Amino acid sequence: MNQDKVSKLSDVAKNVWTEDTARKNVKRAYEPSYGERWNKTRPTKTIVFWSLLAVIILTMIVGFNWGGWVTGGTALKMTNDAVTQRLSLICAGQFNQDPQKDQKLTELKDIRSYQRNDYVKKHGWATMPGEADANNKVADGCAKLIVQNSQ
C-alpha cells in the first residue's frame, strides 16, 4: 500500500513536470506594440468635437490668466484710469503755476478729503484746455497728488 502511494506521488510529479515543459514550448500570440495600436486608431466625430472644445477652453484659461487677455470692459476701465492719471498730473502742474499756491495748499489740506475735488474744480486746475467743465475723477486724483507731493 505504501508503494501505491509512492507511485501515485511520483506520477503526479511527472505530470507537473511535463506541464511546465509544455508551457515553455507554447508560442505566445502576437501582441501589437503601442505604436502599432496608435497608428490603427481612427478618432470618431464625438472624440474630435470634445477634444477641440477642451483645447478651446484650455486656451482661454491660459490666455486670460497668464496671456494678458482682457475683456472689453476691463480694457475700457484701464484706459479711463490711465487717462485720468495723466490728466491729474497736468492738473497738478497747473496748481504749481498758481502764484498763490502756498496759501491755497494750506486751505486744501484743511478741507475734508471728500470736499477737496470741489475745491480743485472751483479754482479751475482740473479744467483741461479746450474743455468747459472739469472732470470729477481728474479733480479727485489731482487733489490727492497735490496733498501727497506737499508732505
Phi and psi in radians as a Rosetta constraint file:
Dihedral C 1 N 2 CA 2 C 2 CIRCULARHARMONIC -1.061 0.35
Dihedral N 2 CA 2 C 2 N 3 CIRCULARHARMONIC -0.565 0.35
Dihedral C 2 N 3 CA 3 C 3 CIRCULARHARMONIC -1.195 0.35
Dihedral N 3 CA 3 C 3 N 4 CIRCULARHARMONIC -0.616 0.35
Dihedral C 3 N 4 CA 4 C 4 CIRCULARHARMONIC -1.132 0.35
Dihedral N 4 CA 4 C 4 N 5 CIRCULARHARMONIC -0.687 0.35
Dihedral C 4 N 5 CA 5 C 5 CIRCULARHARMONIC -1.136 0.35
Dihedral N 5 CA 5 C 5 N 6 CIRCULARHARMONIC -0.705 0.35
Dihedral C 5 N 6 CA 6 C 6 CIRCULARHARMONIC -1.154 0.35
Dihedral N 6 CA 6 C 6 N 7 CIRCULARHARMONIC -0.746 0.35
Dihedral C 6 N 7 CA 7 C 7 CIRCULARHARMONIC -1.175 0.35
Dihedral N 7 CA 7 C 7 N 8 CIRCULARHARMONIC -0.634 0.35
Dihedral C 7 N 8 CA 8 C 8 CIRCULARHARMONIC -1.173 0.35
Dihedral N 8 CA 8 C 8 N 9 CIRCULARHARMONIC -0.726 0.35
Dihedral C 8 N 9 CA 9 C 9 CIRCULARHARMONIC -1.106 0.35
Dihedral N 9 CA 9 C 9 N 10 CIRCULARHARMONIC -0.697 0.35
Dihedral C 9 N 10 CA 10 C 10 CIRCULARHARMONIC -1.208 0.35
Dihedral N 10 CA 10 C 10 N 11 CIRCULARHARMONIC -0.571 0.35
Dihedral C 10 N 11 CA 11 C 11 CIRCULARHARMONIC -1.169 0.35
Dihedral N 11 CA 11 C 11 N 12 CIRCULARHARMONIC -0.684 0.35
Dihedral C 11 N 12 CA 12 C 12 CIRCULARHARMONIC -1.132 0.35
Dihedral N 12 CA 12 C 12 N 13 CIRCULARHARMONIC -0.746 0.35
Dihedral C 12 N 13 CA 13 C 13 CIRCULARHARMONIC -1.097 0.35
Dihedral N 13 CA 13 C 13 N 14 CIRCULARHARMONIC -0.639 0.35
Dihedral C 13 N 14 CA 14 C 14 CIRCULARHARMONIC -1.170 0.35
Dihedral N 14 CA 14 C 14 N 15 CIRCULARHARMONIC -0.686 0.35
Dihedral C 14 N 15 CA 15 C 15 CIRCULARHARMONIC -1.171 0.35
Dihedral N 15 CA 15 C 15 N 16 CIRCULARHARMONIC -0.690 0.35
Dihedral C 15 N 16 CA 16 C 16 CIRCULARHARMONIC -1.123 0.35
Dihedral N 16 CA 16 C 16 N 17 CIRCULARHARMONIC -0.746 0.35
Dihedral C 16 N 17 CA 17 C 17 CIRCULARHARMONIC -1.090 0.35
Dihedral N 17 CA 17 C 17 N 18 CIRCULARHARMONIC -0.719 0.35
Dihedral C 17 N 18 CA 18 C 18 CIRCULARHARMONIC -1.243 0.35
Dihedral N 18 CA 18 C 18 N 19 CIRCULARHARMONIC -0.540 0.35
Dihedral C 18 N 19 CA 19 C 19 CIRCULARHARMONIC -1.180 0.35
Dihedral N 19 CA 19 C 19 N 20 CIRCULARHARMONIC -0.696 0.35
Dihedral C 19 N 20 CA 20 C 20 CIRCULARHARMONIC -1.099 0.35
Dihedral N 20 CA 20 C 20 N 21 CIRCULARHARMONIC -0.740 0.35
Dihedral C 20 N 21 CA 21 C 21 CIRCULARHARMONIC -1.205 0.35
Dihedral N 21 CA 21 C 21 N 22 CIRCULARHARMONIC -0.535 0.35
Dihedral C 21 N 22 CA 22 C 22 CIRCULARHARMONIC -1.187 0.35
Dihedral N 22 CA 22 C 22 N 23 CIRCULARHARMONIC -0.651 0.35
Dihedral C 22 N 23 CA 23 C 23 CIRCULARHARMONIC -1.171 0.35
Dihedral N 23 CA 23 C 23 N 24 CIRCULARHARMONIC -0.585 0.35
Dihedral C 23 N 24 CA 24 C 24 CIRCULARHARMONIC -1.194 0.35
Dihedral N 24 CA 24 C 24 N 25 CIRCULARHARMONIC -0.536 0.35
Dihedral C 24 N 25 CA 25 C 25 CIRCULARHARMONIC -1.486 0.35
Dihedral N 25 CA 25 C 25 N 26 CIRCULARHARMONIC -0.200 0.35
Dihedral C 25 N 26 CA 26 C 26 CIRCULARHARMONIC -1.343 0.35
Dihedral N 26 CA 26 C 26 N 27 CIRCULARHARMONIC 2.298 0.35
Dihedral C 26 N 27 CA 27 C 27 CIRCULARHARMONIC -1.462 0.35
Dihedral N 27 CA 27 C 27 N 28 CIRCULARHARMONIC 2.434 0.35
Dihedral C 27 N 28 CA 28 C 28 CIRCULARHARMONIC -1.341 0.35
Dihedral N 28 CA 28 C 28 N 29 CIRCULARHARMONIC 2.607 0.35
Dihedral C 28 N 29 CA 29 C 29 CIRCULARHARMONIC -1.220 0.35
Dihedral N 29 CA 29 C 29 N 30 CIRCULARHARMONIC 2.644 0.35
Dihedral C 29 N 30 CA 30 C 30 CIRCULARHARMONIC -1.235 0.35
Dihedral N 30 CA 30 C 30 N 31 CIRCULARHARMONIC 2.192 0.35
Dihedral C 30 N 31 CA 31 C 31 CIRCULARHARMONIC -1.993 0.35
Dihedral N 31 CA 31 C 31 N 32 CIRCULARHARMONIC 2.120 0.35
Dihedral C 31 N 32 CA 32 C 32 CIRCULARHARMONIC -1.186 0.35
Dihedral N 32 CA 32 C 32 N 33 CIRCULARHARMONIC 2.657 0.35
Dihedral C 32 N 33 CA 33 C 33 CIRCULARHARMONIC -1.327 0.35
Dihedral N 33 CA 33 C 33 N 34 CIRCULARHARMONIC 2.977 0.35
Dihedral C 33 N 34 CA 34 C 34 CIRCULARHARMONIC -1.078 0.35
Dihedral N 34 CA 34 C 34 N 35 CIRCULARHARMONIC -0.694 0.35
Dihedral C 34 N 35 CA 35 C 35 CIRCULARHARMONIC -1.099 0.35
Dihedral N 35 CA 35 C 35 N 36 CIRCULARHARMONIC -0.717 0.35
Dihedral C 35 N 36 CA 36 C 36 CIRCULARHARMONIC -1.178 0.35
Dihedral N 36 CA 36 C 36 N 37 CIRCULARHARMONIC -0.693 0.35
Dihedral C 36 N 37 CA 37 C 37 CIRCULARHARMONIC -1.177 0.35
Dihedral N 37 CA 37 C 37 N 38 CIRCULARHARMONIC -0.646 0.35
Dihedral C 37 N 38 CA 38 C 38 CIRCULARHARMONIC -1.114 0.35
Dihedral N 38 CA 38 C 38 N 39 CIRCULARHARMONIC -0.702 0.35
Dihedral C 38 N 39 CA 39 C 39 CIRCULARHARMONIC -1.179 0.35
Dihedral N 39 CA 39 C 39 N 40 CIRCULARHARMONIC -0.458 0.35
Dihedral C 39 N 40 CA 40 C 40 CIRCULARHARMONIC -1.477 0.35
Dihedral N 40 CA 40 C 40 N 41 CIRCULARHARMONIC -0.237 0.35
Dihedral C 40 N 41 CA 41 C 41 CIRCULARHARMONIC -1.294 0.35
Dihedral N 41 CA 41 C 41 N 42 CIRCULARHARMONIC 2.510 0.35
Dihedral C 41 N 42 CA 42 C 42 CIRCULARHARMONIC -2.251 0.35
Dihedral N 42 CA 42 C 42 N 43 CIRCULARHARMONIC 2.054 0.35
Dihedral C 42 N 43 CA 43 C 43 CIRCULARHARMONIC -1.236 0.35
Dihedral N 43 CA 43 C 43 N 44 CIRCULARHARMONIC 2.541 0.35
Dihedral C 43 N 44 CA 44 C 44 CIRCULARHARMONIC -1.532 0.35
Dihedral N 44 CA 44 C 44 N 45 CIRCULARHARMONIC 2.958 0.35
Dihedral C 44 N 45 CA 45 C 45 CIRCULARHARMONIC -1.103 0.35
Dihedral N 45 CA 45 C 45 N 46 CIRCULARHARMONIC -0.619 0.35
Dihedral C 45 N 46 CA 46 C 46 CIRCULARHARMONIC -1.123 0.35
Dihedral N 46 CA 46 C 46 N 47 CIRCULARHARMONIC -0.785 0.35
Dihedral C 46 N 47 CA 47 C 47 CIRCULARHARMONIC -1.122 0.35
Dihedral N 47 CA 47 C 47 N 48 CIRCULARHARMONIC -0.739 0.35
Dihedral C 47 N 48 CA 48 C 48 CIRCULARHARMONIC -1.109 0.35
Dihedral N 48 CA 48 C 48 N 49 CIRCULARHARMONIC -0.765 0.35
Dihedral C 48 N 49 CA 49 C 49 CIRCULARHARMONIC -1.057 0.35
Dihedral N 49 CA 49 C 49 N 50 CIRCULARHARMONIC -0.894 0.35
Dihedral C 49 N 50 CA 50 C 50 CIRCULARHARMONIC -1.206 0.35
Dihedral N 50 CA 50 C 50 N 51 CIRCULARHARMONIC -0.549 0.35
Dihedral C 50 N 51 CA 51 C 51 CIRCULARHARMONIC -1.165 0.35
Dihedral N 51 CA 51 C 51 N 52 CIRCULARHARMONIC -0.769 0.35
Dihedral C 51 N 52 CA 52 C 52 CIRCULARHARMONIC -1.125 0.35
Dihedral N 52 CA 52 C 52 N 53 CIRCULARHARMONIC -0.693 0.35
Dihedral C 52 N 53 CA 53 C 53 CIRCULARHARMONIC -1.107 0.35
Dihedral N 53 CA 53 C 53 N 54 CIRCULARHARMONIC -0.725 0.35
Dihedral C 53 N 54 CA 54 C 54 CIRCULARHARMONIC -1.124 0.35
Dihedral N 54 CA 54 C 54 N 55 CIRCULARHARMONIC -0.692 0.35
Dihedral C 54 N 55 CA 55 C 55 CIRCULARHARMONIC -1.150 0.35
Dihedral N 55 CA 55 C 55 N 56 CIRCULARHARMONIC -0.697 0.35
Dihedral C 55 N 56 CA 56 C 56 CIRCULARHARMONIC -1.111 0.35
Dihedral N 56 CA 56 C 56 N 57 CIRCULARHARMONIC -0.808 0.35
Dihedral C 56 N 57 CA 57 C 57 CIRCULARHARMONIC -1.130 0.35
Dihedral N 57 CA 57 C 57 N 58 CIRCULARHARMONIC -0.749 0.35
Dihedral C 57 N 58 CA 58 C 58 CIRCULARHARMONIC -1.095 0.35
Dihedral N 58 CA 58 C 58 N 59 CIRCULARHARMONIC -0.700 0.35
Dihedral C 58 N 59 CA 59 C 59 CIRCULARHARMONIC -1.104 0.35
Dihedral N 59 CA 59 C 59 N 60 CIRCULARHARMONIC -0.708 0.35
Dihedral C 59 N 60 CA 60 C 60 CIRCULARHARMONIC -1.172 0.35
Dihedral N 60 CA 60 C 60 N 61 CIRCULARHARMONIC -0.708 0.35
Dihedral C 60 N 61 CA 61 C 61 CIRCULARHARMONIC -1.089 0.35
Dihedral N 61 CA 61 C 61 N 62 CIRCULARHARMONIC -0.816 0.35
Dihedral C 61 N 62 CA 62 C 62 CIRCULARHARMONIC -1.143 0.35
Dihedral N 62 CA 62 C 62 N 63 CIRCULARHARMONIC -0.742 0.35
Dihedral C 62 N 63 CA 63 C 63 CIRCULARHARMONIC -1.109 0.35
Dihedral N 63 CA 63 C 63 N 64 CIRCULARHARMONIC -0.802 0.35
Dihedral C 63 N 64 CA 64 C 64 CIRCULARHARMONIC -1.327 0.35
Dihedral N 64 CA 64 C 64 N 65 CIRCULARHARMONIC -0.543 0.35
Dihedral C 64 N 65 CA 65 C 65 CIRCULARHARMONIC -1.469 0.35
Dihedral N 65 CA 65 C 65 N 66 CIRCULARHARMONIC -0.764 0.35
Dihedral C 65 N 66 CA 66 C 66 CIRCULARHARMONIC -2.131 0.35
Dihedral N 66 CA 66 C 66 N 67 CIRCULARHARMONIC -0.239 0.35
Dihedral C 66 N 67 CA 67 C 67 CIRCULARHARMONIC -1.551 0.35
Dihedral N 67 CA 67 C 67 N 68 CIRCULARHARMONIC -0.157 0.35
Dihedral C 67 N 68 CA 68 C 68 CIRCULARHARMONIC 1.510 0.35
Dihedral N 68 CA 68 C 68 N 69 CIRCULARHARMONIC 0.193 0.35
Dihedral C 68 N 69 CA 69 C 69 CIRCULARHARMONIC -1.277 0.35
Dihedral N 69 CA 69 C 69 N 70 CIRCULARHARMONIC 2.540 0.35
Dihedral C 69 N 70 CA 70 C 70 CIRCULARHARMONIC -2.416 0.35
Dihedral N 70 CA 70 C 70 N 71 CIRCULARHARMONIC 2.802 0.35
Dihedral C 70 N 71 CA 71 C 71 CIRCULARHARMONIC -1.397 0.35
Dihedral N 71 CA 71 C 71 N 72 CIRCULARHARMONIC 2.983 0.35
Dihedral C 71 N 72 CA 72 C 72 CIRCULARHARMONIC -1.110 0.35
Dihedral N 72 CA 72 C 72 N 73 CIRCULARHARMONIC -0.682 0.35
Dihedral C 72 N 73 CA 73 C 73 CIRCULARHARMONIC -1.127 0.35
Dihedral N 73 CA 73 C 73 N 74 CIRCULARHARMONIC -0.713 0.35
Dihedral C 73 N 74 CA 74 C 74 CIRCULARHARMONIC -1.170 0.35
Dihedral N 74 CA 74 C 74 N 75 CIRCULARHARMONIC -0.689 0.35
Dihedral C 74 N 75 CA 75 C 75 CIRCULARHARMONIC -1.128 0.35
Dihedral N 75 CA 75 C 75 N 76 CIRCULARHARMONIC -0.691 0.35
Dihedral C 75 N 76 CA 76 C 76 CIRCULARHARMONIC -1.131 0.35
Dihedral N 76 CA 76 C 76 N 77 CIRCULARHARMONIC -0.740 0.35
Dihedral C 76 N 77 CA 77 C 77 CIRCULARHARMONIC -1.118 0.35
Dihedral N 77 CA 77 C 77 N 78 CIRCULARHARMONIC -0.737 0.35
Dihedral C 77 N 78 CA 78 C 78 CIRCULARHARMONIC -1.101 0.35
Dihedral N 78 CA 78 C 78 N 79 CIRCULARHARMONIC -0.685 0.35
Dihedral C 78 N 79 CA 79 C 79 CIRCULARHARMONIC -1.155 0.35
Dihedral N 79 CA 79 C 79 N 80 CIRCULARHARMONIC -0.790 0.35
Dihedral C 79 N 80 CA 80 C 80 CIRCULARHARMONIC -1.097 0.35
Dihedral N 80 CA 80 C 80 N 81 CIRCULARHARMONIC -0.696 0.35
Dihedral C 80 N 81 CA 81 C 81 CIRCULARHARMONIC -1.122 0.35
Dihedral N 81 CA 81 C 81 N 82 CIRCULARHARMONIC -0.704 0.35
Dihedral C 81 N 82 CA 82 C 82 CIRCULARHARMONIC -1.172 0.35
Dihedral N 82 CA 82 C 82 N 83 CIRCULARHARMONIC -0.721 0.35
Dihedral C 82 N 83 CA 83 C 83 CIRCULARHARMONIC -1.143 0.35
Dihedral N 83 CA 83 C 83 N 84 CIRCULARHARMONIC -0.740 0.35
Dihedral C 83 N 84 CA 84 C 84 CIRCULARHARMONIC -1.074 0.35
Dihedral N 84 CA 84 C 84 N 85 CIRCULARHARMONIC -0.720 0.35
Dihedral C 84 N 85 CA 85 C 85 CIRCULARHARMONIC -1.106 0.35
Dihedral N 85 CA 85 C 85 N 86 CIRCULARHARMONIC -0.764 0.35
Dihedral C 85 N 86 CA 86 C 86 CIRCULARHARMONIC -1.150 0.35
Dihedral N 86 CA 86 C 86 N 87 CIRCULARHARMONIC -0.729 0.35
Dihedral C 86 N 87 CA 87 C 87 CIRCULARHARMONIC -1.203 0.35
Dihedral N 87 CA 87 C 87 N 88 CIRCULARHARMONIC -0.522 0.35
Dihedral C 87 N 88 CA 88 C 88 CIRCULARHARMONIC -1.148 0.35
Dihedral N 88 CA 88 C 88 N 89 CIRCULARHARMONIC -0.612 0.35
Dihedral C 88 N 89 CA 89 C 89 CIRCULARHARMONIC -1.146 0.35
Dihedral N 89 CA 89 C 89 N 90 CIRCULARHARMONIC -0.675 0.35
Dihedral C 89 N 90 CA 90 C 90 CIRCULARHARMONIC -1.149 0.35
Dihedral N 90 CA 90 C 90 N 91 CIRCULARHARMONIC -0.703 0.35
Dihedral C 90 N 91 CA 91 C 91 CIRCULARHARMONIC -1.074 0.35
Dihedral N 91 CA 91 C 91 N 92 CIRCULARHARMONIC -0.762 0.35
Dihedral C 91 N 92 CA 92 C 92 CIRCULARHARMONIC -1.125 0.35
Dihedral N 92 CA 92 C 92 N 93 CIRCULARHARMONIC -0.592 0.35
Dihedral C 92 N 93 CA 93 C 93 CIRCULARHARMONIC -1.152 0.35
Dihedral N 93 CA 93 C 93 N 94 CIRCULARHARMONIC -0.678 0.35
Dihedral C 93 N 94 CA 94 C 94 CIRCULARHARMONIC -1.170 0.35
Dihedral N 94 CA 94 C 94 N 95 CIRCULARHARMONIC -0.604 0.35
Dihedral C 94 N 95 CA 95 C 95 CIRCULARHARMONIC -1.113 0.35
Dihedral N 95 CA 95 C 95 N 96 CIRCULARHARMONIC -0.734 0.35
Dihedral C 95 N 96 CA 96 C 96 CIRCULARHARMONIC -1.138 0.35
Dihedral N 96 CA 96 C 96 N 97 CIRCULARHARMONIC -0.403 0.35
Dihedral C 96 N 97 CA 97 C 97 CIRCULARHARMONIC -1.470 0.35
Dihedral N 97 CA 97 C 97 N 98 CIRCULARHARMONIC -0.169 0.35
Dihedral C 97 N 98 CA 98 C 98 CIRCULARHARMONIC -1.224 0.35
Dihedral N 98 CA 98 C 98 N 99 CIRCULARHARMONIC 2.263 0.35
Dihedral C 98 N 99 CA 99 C 99 CIRCULARHARMONIC -1.167 0.35
Dihedral N 99 CA 99 C 99 N 100 CIRCULARHARMONIC -0.438 0.35
Dihedral C 99 N 100 CA 100 C 100 CIRCULARHARMONIC -1.833 0.35
Dihedral N 100 CA 100 C 100 N 101 CIRCULARHARMONIC 0.606 0.35
Dihedral C 100 N 101 CA 101 C 101 CIRCULARHARMONIC -1.155 0.35
Dihedral N 101 CA 101 C 101 N 102 CIRCULARHARMONIC -0.545 0.35
Dihedral C 101 N 102 CA 102 C 102 CIRCULARHARMONIC -1.156 0.35
Dihedral N 102 CA 102 C 102 N 103 CIRCULARHARMONIC -0.768 0.35
Dihedral C 102 N 103 CA 103 C 103 CIRCULARHARMONIC -1.144 0.35
Dihedral N 103 CA 103 C 103 N 104 CIRCULARHARMONIC -0.762 0.35
Dihedral C 103 N 104 CA 104 C 104 CIRCULARHARMONIC -1.223 0.35
Dihedral N 104 CA 104 C 104 N 105 CIRCULARHARMONIC -0.498 0.35
Dihedral C 104 N 105 CA 105 C 105 CIRCULARHARMONIC -1.163 0.35
Dihedral N 105 CA 105 C 105 N 106 CIRCULARHARMONIC -0.739 0.35
Dihedral C 105 N 106 CA 106 C 106 CIRCULARHARMONIC -1.144 0.35
Dihedral N 106 CA 106 C 106 N 107 CIRCULARHARMONIC -0.649 0.35
Dihedral C 106 N 107 CA 107 C 107 CIRCULARHARMONIC -1.132 0.35
Dihedral N 107 CA 107 C 107 N 108 CIRCULARHARMONIC -0.716 0.35
Dihedral C 107 N 108 CA 108 C 108 CIRCULARHARMONIC -1.124 0.35
Dihedral N 108 CA 108 C 108 N 109 CIRCULARHARMONIC -0.660 0.35
Dihedral C 108 N 109 CA 109 C 109 CIRCULARHARMONIC -1.220 0.35
Dihedral N 109 CA 109 C 109 N 110 CIRCULARHARMONIC -0.555 0.35
Dihedral C 109 N 110 CA 110 C 110 CIRCULARHARMONIC -1.307 0.35
Dihedral N 110 CA 110 C 110 N 111 CIRCULARHARMONIC -0.387 0.35
Dihedral C 110 N 111 CA 111 C 111 CIRCULARHARMONIC -1.344 0.35
Dihedral N 111 CA 111 C 111 N 112 CIRCULARHARMONIC 2.610 0.35
Dihedral C 111 N 112 CA 112 C 112 CIRCULARHARMONIC -1.140 0.35
Dihedral N 112 CA 112 C 112 N 113 CIRCULARHARMONIC 2.674 0.35
Dihedral C 112 N 113 CA 113 C 113 CIRCULARHARMONIC -1.097 0.35
Dihedral N 113 CA 113 C 113 N 114 CIRCULARHARMONIC -0.564 0.35
Dihedral C 113 N 114 CA 114 C 114 CIRCULARHARMONIC -1.358 0.35
Dihedral N 114 CA 114 C 114 N 115 CIRCULARHARMONIC -0.183 0.35
Dihedral C 114 N 115 CA 115 C 115 CIRCULARHARMONIC -1.792 0.35
Dihedral N 115 CA 115 C 115 N 116 CIRCULARHARMONIC -0.073 0.35
Dihedral C 115 N 116 CA 116 C 116 CIRCULARHARMONIC -1.158 0.35
Dihedral N 116 CA 116 C 116 N 117 CIRCULARHARMONIC -0.624 0.35
Dihedral C 116 N 117 CA 117 C 117 CIRCULARHARMONIC -1.164 0.35
Dihedral N 117 CA 117 C 117 N 118 CIRCULARHARMONIC -0.570 0.35
Dihedral C 117 N 118 CA 118 C 118 CIRCULARHARMONIC -1.143 0.35
Dihedral N 118 CA 118 C 118 N 119 CIRCULARHARMONIC -0.663 0.35
Dihedral C 118 N 119 CA 119 C 119 CIRCULARHARMONIC -1.126 0.35
Dihedral N 119 CA 119 C 119 N 120 CIRCULARHARMONIC -0.751 0.35
Dihedral C 119 N 120 CA 120 C 120 CIRCULARHARMONIC -1.147 0.35
Dihedral N 120 CA 120 C 120 N 121 CIRCULARHARMONIC -0.721 0.35
Dihedral C 120 N 121 CA 121 C 121 CIRCULARHARMONIC -1.157 0.35
Dihedral N 121 CA 121 C 121 N 122 CIRCULARHARMONIC -0.643 0.35
Dihedral C 121 N 122 CA 122 C 122 CIRCULARHARMONIC -1.099 0.35
Dihedral N 122 CA 122 C 122 N 123 CIRCULARHARMONIC -0.649 0.35
Dihedral C 122 N 123 CA 123 C 123 CIRCULARHARMONIC -1.476 0.35
Dihedral N 123 CA 123 C 123 N 124 CIRCULARHARMONIC -0.093 0.35
Dihedral C 123 N 124 CA 124 C 124 CIRCULARHARMONIC 1.449 0.35
Dihedral N 124 CA 124 C 124 N 125 CIRCULARHARMONIC 0.181 0.35
Dihedral C 124 N 125 CA 125 C 125 CIRCULARHARMONIC -1.245 0.35
Dihedral N 125 CA 125 C 125 N 126 CIRCULARHARMONIC -0.537 0.35
Dihedral C 125 N 126 CA 126 C 126 CIRCULARHARMONIC -1.529 0.35
Dihedral N 126 CA 126 C 126 N 127 CIRCULARHARMONIC -0.057 0.35
Dihedral C 126 N 127 CA 127 C 127 CIRCULARHARMONIC -1.475 0.35
Dihedral N 127 CA 127 C 127 N 128 CIRCULARHARMONIC 2.038 0.35
Dihedral C 127 N 128 CA 128 C 128 CIRCULARHARMONIC -1.432 0.35
Dihedral N 128 CA 128 C 128 N 129 CIRCULARHARMONIC 2.666 0.35
Dihedral C 128 N 129 CA 129 C 129 CIRCULARHARMONIC -1.015 0.35
Dihedral N 129 CA 129 C 129 N 130 CIRCULARHARMONIC 2.305 0.35
Dihedral C 129 N 130 CA 130 C 130 CIRCULARHARMONIC 1.585 0.35
Dihedral N 130 CA 130 C 130 N 131 CIRCULARHARMONIC -0.034 0.35
Dihedral C 130 N 131 CA 131 C 131 CIRCULARHARMONIC -1.987 0.35
Dihedral N 131 CA 131 C 131 N 132 CIRCULARHARMONIC 2.627 0.35
Dihedral C 131 N 132 CA 132 C 132 CIRCULARHARMONIC -1.519 0.35
Dihedral N 132 CA 132 C 132 N 133 CIRCULARHARMONIC -0.678 0.35
Dihedral C 132 N 133 CA 133 C 133 CIRCULARHARMONIC -2.096 0.35
Dihedral N 133 CA 133 C 133 N 134 CIRCULARHARMONIC 2.800 0.35
Dihedral C 133 N 134 CA 134 C 134 CIRCULARHARMONIC -1.558 0.35
Dihedral N 134 CA 134 C 134 N 135 CIRCULARHARMONIC 2.664 0.35
Dihedral C 134 N 135 CA 135 C 135 CIRCULARHARMONIC -1.563 0.35
Dihedral N 135 CA 135 C 135 N 136 CIRCULARHARMONIC 2.391 0.35
Dihedral C 135 N 136 CA 136 C 136 CIRCULARHARMONIC -1.112 0.35
Dihedral N 136 CA 136 C 136 N 137 CIRCULARHARMONIC -0.730 0.35
Dihedral C 136 N 137 CA 137 C 137 CIRCULARHARMONIC -1.159 0.35
Dihedral N 137 CA 137 C 137 N 138 CIRCULARHARMONIC -0.680 0.35
Dihedral C 137 N 138 CA 138 C 138 CIRCULARHARMONIC -1.149 0.35
Dihedral N 138 CA 138 C 138 N 139 CIRCULARHARMONIC -0.752 0.35
Dihedral C 138 N 139 CA 139 C 139 CIRCULARHARMONIC -1.121 0.35
Dihedral N 139 CA 139 C 139 N 140 CIRCULARHARMONIC -0.702 0.35
Dihedral C 139 N 140 CA 140 C 140 CIRCULARHARMONIC -1.151 0.35
Dihedral N 140 CA 140 C 140 N 141 CIRCULARHARMONIC -0.781 0.35
Dihedral C 140 N 141 CA 141 C 141 CIRCULARHARMONIC -1.135 0.35
Dihedral N 141 CA 141 C 141 N 142 CIRCULARHARMONIC -0.651 0.35
Dihedral C 141 N 142 CA 142 C 142 CIRCULARHARMONIC -1.142 0.35
Dihedral N 142 CA 142 C 142 N 143 CIRCULARHARMONIC -0.763 0.35
Dihedral C 142 N 143 CA 143 C 143 CIRCULARHARMONIC -1.091 0.35
Dihedral N 143 CA 143 C 143 N 144 CIRCULARHARMONIC -0.726 0.35
Dihedral C 143 N 144 CA 144 C 144 CIRCULARHARMONIC -1.098 0.35
Dihedral N 144 CA 144 C 144 N 145 CIRCULARHARMONIC -0.742 0.35
Dihedral C 144 N 145 CA 145 C 145 CIRCULARHARMONIC -1.113 0.35
Dihedral N 145 CA 145 C 145 N 146 CIRCULARHARMONIC -0.759 0.35
Dihedral C 145 N 146 CA 146 C 146 CIRCULARHARMONIC -1.089 0.35
Dihedral N 146 CA 146 C 146 N 147 CIRCULARHARMONIC -0.784 0.35
Dihedral C 146 N 147 CA 147 C 147 CIRCULARHARMONIC -1.186 0.35
Dihedral N 147 CA 147 C 147 N 148 CIRCULARHARMONIC -0.694 0.35
Dihedral C 147 N 148 CA 148 C 148 CIRCULARHARMONIC -1.140 0.35
Dihedral N 148 CA 148 C 148 N 149 CIRCULARHARMONIC -0.744 0.35
Dihedral C 148 N 149 CA 149 C 149 CIRCULARHARMONIC -1.244 0.35
Dihedral N 149 CA 149 C 149 N 150 CIRCULARHARMONIC -0.383 0.35
Dihedral C 149 N 150 CA 150 C 150 CIRCULARHARMONIC -1.443 0.35
Dihedral N 150 CA 150 C 150 N 151 CIRCULARHARMONIC -0.265 0.35
